[in-house]
């Protein structure tokens, strides 16, 4: 397989949940070839042995001199708990397109149940099983190129390999929704299988938390879910006794399978687990390396270089020194060997027709071992060799990202190459964390080298490093790094972040110098900060100079407004009023009204009046209305009415209507009517409605009090 081709799927643990991530090989994608031909096969023409091509597990083999056994044993029905429901849903696809997802544990019989259902219910339909160039792209190409037409079963065995964790996931979910809704392309049946925890993750996707699952919940809403029972019940086995006795494989499974787990036994899962448990240290170390990598999100395919390098750390000293030079080759041969014609704990990946073969052999860990190991090894901390192997041999970008996140989760400090490689794929979090650990450990030179080499525009990291250097008294280096921090963002955010980190480090004087530098260059936040600091230490002239410079030079009202608030809060009403008038004259009356409302909401009406008055001086309609209400409440009715009229002329006709309500509350009916008439003439719809509901005072005997 050449660089750029997809190697499979990656599954990673995150907060005890399973997240599947895509896997795009590092390198250039191969040029697009001719449009592929899709082999749609008529279901009735398929033989029993063809089930293996559709990924139905091969059964264990037994010798029987009395009969020639088929590839698969007879199918044992579970009508009440599975087959009747599944087949009714499959049959219903004749009338309307549908997505049916069968969920169940590994080797539980999901694929076989689906196989038997389509053969029983849709024999005249065709079936498409997209596999090349890889599953996600094969599916997407089939959907986009119209290969899925009416009366087609789209076979998505192990649907997580199609629907989760690949770079095409959003396109695939959208294309499947379009297929299911487009009546001209149906009826079709999308039939898939998936482990329950992965289906739960898919169907309950939180798009805001995980963009890789965007579209998942919408597609899941269209699905009919059929749960595969973990095991057969005693009644089911009793009812199928005649069928079971007709095949020695079923007889053996009936006798030896625990708790009715016939399907799992037939697939050889217990033998796989025994082989793992009884393996000698070296082969078991290879399996542990593959198990841990898979549970951390590595894709299913492993190179021999990865397995060998990772396994070394899982072998203790006593076993290591007893190994010969061919320990890995011998271990690999043993793990690949079959038992009763069933695959071993590892399988060699074999590309299908039309696929480009890999440059070296690639190996897959048995699904059953992966499934069980996720829980059993959940709390196991892997050796450093796993991260070293990932840094050197992980084949895809998603593999690198997943392994780097896992190393970060374990707070591994010996993973610099892995963190660097992950950063190159866009996963910068682990490397940034690692750099912060270097800063905390006073390894400033190494931290600076990594920042300049891999994230030179990260003003946060540069600010943290500069603050640490200042705290350590390394003045020359501090000046150099602070200069980098100032220019890192391409704007003034870098200097603000640097100053923040200096404050955090307790270097207030140096932080103040940086804030002044930023304020002079137009940073409103910095200007507001230094303005208030100057005012609080009594340097009012300096504070006013800084804030007015921000207003006049950079058209930033925040510092002057903050200073006005400070004066109002400290009782310097005259100074606050002067500043507010300056803001109003410069066009910031709206901001004054907003600040006044905040003051009024805090019941600081004296300060609020200062802000409102400045805005009213430039005929702000909301400020005039507030002052009108204030004057009415203070008993100055003439001023209240004049201010309401001014507000009305400024476009706020509701001010007169609101004042009329206040007069009505006092029993001044004639005044209320007169003010509402004036408001209506100014265009107030509220006043017009009021007048329509209330007759003139002379007709209702409601004299003014």
N, C-alpha and C positions, 0 to 999 in steps of 0.2 A: 504493500500500500504506500502510495506516495504521500509526501507532506501535503497537507491541505484537505485530505479526505477525513470523513468522520469515522471514528473508531467505535462508537457506541454510546453508552449512557453512563452518567456519573451520579451516584446517590450519596448524599452527605447527611450526617446528623447535625441538628441545630436545635438546642434546647429540647432534646428528647423528641424532636419531630423529624420526619424524613423529608428532605428537600432534594429534588433531583435537579441536577444542573447540566447544562449542555457541554459539549466537548468539541471544540473546533481545533483541529490540529494547527500547530504553529507552522506557518508557511503560506505559500501562494496557492489558491484554489486552482485545480486543473481547468483547462479550457473546456467550455461546454461542448459536448459531443452531439451526435445525431439524436433525434427524439427516440426514446426507447420504445420497444414494442412490448406491450403488456399482455402476458399470458393469462387470459381469463379462461378458466376451465369449467365445463359444465359439471355440476355437482354429481349428477347421476352417473357420470362416466368415471368418477373417482373410485378406486379400489380401497379396501380396508387398509392396505399397506401405505396408501398415500397419506394417511393421517400423520405419519412421521414427517412428511414434508411440510405439514401445517403445524409442526412443533408439538404434537401430542407426544407425551413421554413414551419412549419405548419401555416395554415391560421386561421384568426379569425373565430369564430363560430357564427351563427345566427340561430334562430328557423324558420323553414319553414314547415307548416302543409301540403303543397301541394306535397312535394317531399322529398325523402331521399337524402341528400347531400353527395357527395364523400368527401374523406379526403382533396382533393385539388380542388379549383375551376378550371373551364376550362382555358386553356392556351391561352392568348391573344398574337397573333403574332405581331411582328414588322418587317415585311419582308425586307423593304428597308434599315433599319438602324441596324439590328442585325441578325435576324434568317436566312435570305438567306445566308449571309456571313458565319455565324457560321456553318450552316449545310453543306455548300459547303466544308468548311475546314474539317469537320468531315467525310464527304463522301470521300474526297480525301485520307483519311487514308487507304482506301481499296487498294490503289496502292503503298503507301509508308508511312513508319512510320513517325509520326510527333508529335510535342508538341504544343498544342493549349492552350493559357492562356486567360481566359475571365476576364477582369478587370472591377471593378465597386464598388460603395459605398456599405456600409452595408445594407442588406435587400433590395437590388435593383433588385433581380430576377436572379442573375448570375447562381446559382445552378439549378434553375428550367429550365432556358434556355438550359443548358447543358444536363439536364435530358431528356428534350423533343427532343433534337437534336440526342442523341444516340439511343433513342427509334425509331425515325423516319428513321434514316439513317443506323444504324448498328444493326438491331434486332437479327441477327444470331450470333453476336459476344458475348463474355463473358465480364464481368466487374469485376474488383477487387478493393476493397476499403480497403486499409491497415490501421488498427487502433491499433492493439495490437502487442507487449506489450505496445507500445506507437507509435505515428504516425511516427517519424523519424526512429526508429529502425524497426518498422513493414514494412515500405517501403524498407529500406535497406536490410532486410532479404528476402523480396519477390524478389528483384532484384538479390541478390547474389545467391539465391537458385533456380532460374529458374522458379518462379511461373508465371512470365509474359511471355507468349508465343504468337505465331501468333494469330491474330484476337482477341486481348484482349484490352479492354479499361481500362487504369490505372486511377482511379478516385481520383484526388487530390483536393478535395474541401478544401477551406481555405489553399491554397498551401503554405502560409508562415509558417504554422505549420510543414511542411515537408522540405521546401527549405531554410529557414532562421533560424539562431539562435539556432542551436543545435550542440552538440559535433560531430555529424556525417555529418555535412553539406558538407565537402569536398568529403567524400566517396559517398554521395548521388548524388551530381552533376556529379561526374565522372561516376557513375553507370548509371545514366539516359542518359548521352551522349553516353555511350557504347551501351545501349539498342536501342537508336534511329539510331545509325550508323550500327549496326549489322544486315545485311539483313537476316541472318539465323533465327533471333528471331522475325522477323516482318512478315506482317505489324502489328504494334501496334499503339494505340492512347493514348498519355498521355494528359489527359484533366484536367485542373486545373482552379481554381478561386482565385483571390487575389484583395485586395484593390489597387487602382492605385498608391498611394504613396509608398506602399511596393514593388510593381512591379518595379517602377522607381528606387527605392533603389537597388533592386536585379539586374535589367538589366544594371544599370550604375555603378556597383560596382567598387570602386577604390581599387584594391587588395593591392597596396602598403600601403594605409592608414588603411585598415581594413582586416586583414587576415581571419576573420571569414567568409568573403564572397568570399574566394578564389574559383575560378571555376564558379562563378555565371554568369559573363558576357559571358563566353564561352557557357554556357547552354542557356542563354537568346538569344544569336545569332541564335540558332536553333528554337526559338519559333515563332509561329504565334500569334499575339496579337489581340484579338477582344474586343473592348471597349463596355461595357454595357451602354446604355443611362440611364441617371438618372431618366427620367420620360417619360411617353407616351405623344405624341403630340395630339393635338385636332383631326387632320386628322386620326391618328391611332385609337383613341377611337371612332370616328364616323364610320370608316370602320368596327370596331368590335362591333357595337351597338347590333346586333342580339345576338351575343355570350354573351355579357355582360348582356343583359336582361334575359338570360336564367338561371342566378345564382344570388340569392339575395346577396351573398357576394360581387360579382363584382358590383352589382347595388349600394350597400352601399359605396363601395370604390370609384365608379365613382362620387358619389354625395359629399362625404366628404373629399376625398384626396385633398390636396393642390397641385397645379401646376402639375397635372398629375402623382403624385407619388403613383401609384396604388399598386405596389409591396410592398413598405414600409408600406403603410397603412394596407395592408392585413397581414403583418407580425407583426403588432401591435406596431411598433416603436413609433408612436406618444403617444400612451398610456403609454409606458415605460417612455418617457420623462416627461409626465405629472405627473406620479407617483413620479418621482424623484423631480420635482420642488415643488410638493405639500406635500412632506413628512415632518413629524415633525422633530425637531432637531436631535433626536437620530438616527432614520433610515437614515436621510440624511447624518449625520456624518459618518455612516458606509459606505455609498456609496462614499462619498468624499475620505475616506481612500483607498477604493479599486480603485477608479478612479486615484488618484494620484500615488498609487503604480504601477498600470499598465502603466501609461504614463512614469514612471521612469524606467521601464524595468522589474518589477516583473512579474513572469509567471501568467497565467490565474487563477491558483488555490490558494485559500486562506484558511487558517485554522481559526476556530473561535477565537483562541487565538490571532492571528494577527489582525483580524478585530476589536475585542474588545479593545485590547491595543492601536491600532492606532486611533480608533474613539474617544477616550476620549479627545484628544487634539483638536478635531474639534467642541466640544460642549462648548459654553460659560458658565460662572459661573452661570448665572441666570437659564439657562435650566438644567445645571448639578445638582444643588441642588434640583430641582423639580422632578428628576427621582427617580423611585423606584429601589429596588435591582434587579429586573428582567428586567431592561431596555434593556439589550443587547439581551436576549432571545426573548423578545417581538418584538424588532426591526427586528431580523432575521426572525421570523415567518412571519411578515408582508411583508418583502422584497421577501420572497420565495413564497408567495401566488400567484396563477395564476389569470389572468383576461381573461375571455372568452377563457379559455383553452390554453392561451398563457403563456409562462414562465414569471415570475416576473423579477424585476431588478437583483435579484440574483437567481442562480440555484444551486441545490446540484449536485455535481459531482457523477456520478454513473458508476462504472467500468463495462466494458463489460465482456462477458464470456471469461475466460482465463486470465483475469487480476487479480492481487492480490489487494484486497480491501485496502484502506488506514486505518491507525490505528484510525483515527478520521474523522468526516465529513469534506469534503472540498467543497468550494463554488466558483462559477464562476460569474463574473460580465457580464451582458448582453453586447454583442458586440456593439450594437447600442449606449449604454451609454458610453462605452469606446471610440468609434469612435468620438462622439460629444465632450466628455469632454477633449480630447487631445488639441483641439483648445481653448475651453472656459476656461480651467483652466491652460493654458500654462504659464501664468505669476503669478499664485498663489504660494506663498511660504508656504509649509506645516508646520504644527506644529512639535515640537520635538518628539511628541508621535509616529509619523510615523517612524522615524529612530530608536527609542527605540524598537518598535514592530519588525522592520526588523532585528535588531541585535539578538533578542530573538527567533523569530518565522519563519524567512525566510527559506523555506524548502530546497532550492537547492543552489549550489555554484554560479550559474549564478545570482540567485535572490540577493544573498548577494553582489556580485560584482556590480550589477546594482544599488542597493540602496546606496551602499557606494560611488559610483561615483556621484550619484545625490546629496548626502549630501555634498560631496566635492565641487560640482559645486555651491552649495548655501553657501559655506564657513561656514558650521555648526561646531561649536567647542564642542558641547555636545554629540558627537557621538563616543567617544573612543571605546566602545565595538563593534560597527559596523565596524569601521576601522580595529580593531584588527582581527575580524572574516574574513573580506575581505582579509586581508594580508595573512591569513592562506590558502586562496584559490588561491593565486598567484597574487592577485590584490593589489600591495603594494603602488601604488601612493597616495591614500587617507591617509594612515597611515603616510607616509613620509611627506606629507604636514602638517598633524596634529602635528607631532613632530617639524617641523620647526616653527609652530606657538607657541609651548611651549617654544622653544629657544628664539624666539622674545619677549615673555612675561616674560623672565627670570625665567621660571619654569624649572630650569636645572635638578633638581633631578628627576622629573617626565619624562623629555625628555630622560635622561640617562637610566632610568629604562626601558622605552619602546624600546630604541635602543638595549640594552643588551638582552632584552627578545625576541625581534622579528626580529631584523635585525642587529646582532652583526658584520657582515662582511661589513656593509655599511660604507666605509671610507669617503664618502661625508658627511653623517650626523655626523659622529664622528669628522670630521675636522671642521664642522660648530660649533658643540658644544664646541670643544676645543678652537676655536677662541673666542667664546662668553665668555667662562670662563676666558680666558686670559684678555679680555677687561674689565671684571668685577673685575679683581684683585684676583681671586680665584686660586692662584698659585698651591696649592697642587692638587686640582681637575683637573686643566689644565694638569699637568704632567701626572696624571693617564689616562685621556682621550686621550691625545696626544700619549701615549704609545699604547693604543688600536687602535688609528688611524693608527699608523705606521705599525702595524702587521695585520690590518684588511683585506687588499687585498691579502695577501699572497705574495706580491712583493713590489716594491718601489713606486707604484702608491699612496698608502695610505699616505706616507709622503709628496709626491708632492701635493696631495689634501689638506693636513693639512696646508702646507706652503701657498698654494693659498688662503685659507680662512683667514689665518693670515694677508696676504697682504691686502685682502679685508677689514679686520677689522682695517687696519692702523698700524698693529704691525710688521713693517718692520724688526726690529732687531731680533725679535724672529723667523720670517719667514726665515731670512738669516741663522740663526743657523740650522734650519730644512733642508734647502737646502744644506748646507755644509754636514750635516749628510747623506743625500741621495747621494750626489756627491761622497763621500768617499766609498759608497757601490755600485757604478756602475750606478747610474741614469744619463743618458746622458743629459737629459733636465736640471736637477739640476746643473750638472757640467758646462754646457754651461752658465747657468744663473750666477753662482758665478764667473766664469771666466771673463765674460764681466763686471760684477760689479767691480771686482778687477782692471781690465784694465781701466775702466772709472774713477776710483779714483786715477789712477797713480801707482798702485801696480803691475807693469808689471811682476816682478819676481814671485810674488804670482800667477798671472793669468797664466803664462807659466807653473808653477809647477802643478797647478790643471789640466790644459788641457793636459799636457804630461802624467800625471798620468792616466787620463781617456783613453788616447790612448794606453799606454804601458801596463797598468794593466787590463783594461776592453775592449780594442780594440774598443774604441769609438772615431771616428774621429771628431764628431761634435764640441766639445769644442775648439779643436786646429784650426779647419777650421774657426770657428767664430772669434777666436782671430786674425788669419791671415787677415781676412776681416777687422777687426777693425783697425789693423795696416796700412793696405793699404788705408783705408778711411781717416786716420789721417796723411798720408804722411810718415809713418815709413816704407818705401819700403824695406829697408834692412832686418828689423826684419820680415816683412811679407814673404819675400823670403826665409829666413831661415826656418820658420815654414812650408812653402809650400814644401820645399825640404824634410823635415822630413816626411811629409804626403806622398809624392811620394815614398820615399824609403820604407815606411811601407805598400805600396800597395794600396794607395788611390788616384791614378792618375785620375781615372774616376770622382771622386768627385771634384777634382781640376778643371777638364775641365768643369764640370757642373757649378761650381761656377764662373769660368772665363767667360763662356758664359753669365751668368746673368750680370756680370760686363760690358761685351761688349754691351749687349742689352741696358744697361743704358748709353752707350757711355762713360764709364769710361775705356778707352782703356789702360791707364797706369797701372791701377790695374789688368786688365785682363791679360796683358802681364806677370805680375809677376806670376800669377797662371799657365798660359799656359807654361811659360818657365820652371817651376818646373816639370810639367808633361812631357814636351819635353825632359828634361834631362834623363828621364827614357824611352825615345822612345815611348811616347804615340802618335799614328798615327794622331789623330785629332788635338792634340796640335801642332805637327810638321807642319801640313797643315796650321793652322791659322798663325803660325809664318812665314811660307813661304809667305803667302799673305801679311802679315804685312811688311816683308822685301822688297817685290816687290813694295809695295806702297811707301816705303821710298827710293826707288832707288837703293837698294843693290841687283841687279839681280843675281849676283853670289851666294850670301847667300841664296836667295829665291829658286834658282834651287837646291842647295845642300840640303836644308831642305825638298823640295818636293821629292828628291830622297830618303832621309832618311825615309820620311813618306811612300813612296812606298815600301821600303824594310821592313817596319814595318807592311805592309799589307794594306796600304791605297793607292791603285794605282790611285784613282781618284784625288789625290793631283797634280800629273803631268798634268792630263787633265785640272784641274781647272787653273793651272798656264799657260797652253797653251792658254786658253781663255783670260787671262789677256794680254798675248803677242799679240794675234790677235787684241785686242782692241787698241793696240798701233801701229798696222800696221805691226807687225813683223811676217809675214806669214811663213817664213822659220823656225823661232824659234818655232812657234806654231805647224808646221808639225813635227818637230823633237821631241818636247816634247810629242805630241800625239803618235808618234811611240814608244817612250820609255814607255808611259803609257800602250799602247796596248801590248807591250812585257811583261809588269808586270801583265797583265790580266784584264785591264780595258775594259769592253764591250762598255762603252761610247766612249772611244777613238777609238775602232775598228769601231764603227758606223760613227764617224766623218771622219775617213780616207776613208771609203767607199764612203762618199758623196763629198770629196774634193780631187782633183788631186794634185800631187806634185807641188811645186812652179815652177819648171823649165818648166812645161807644160802649166802654166796659166799666165806666165808673171807677177808674183806678187812678185817683188823683195822686200827685207826688206827695210824699210825706215830708 
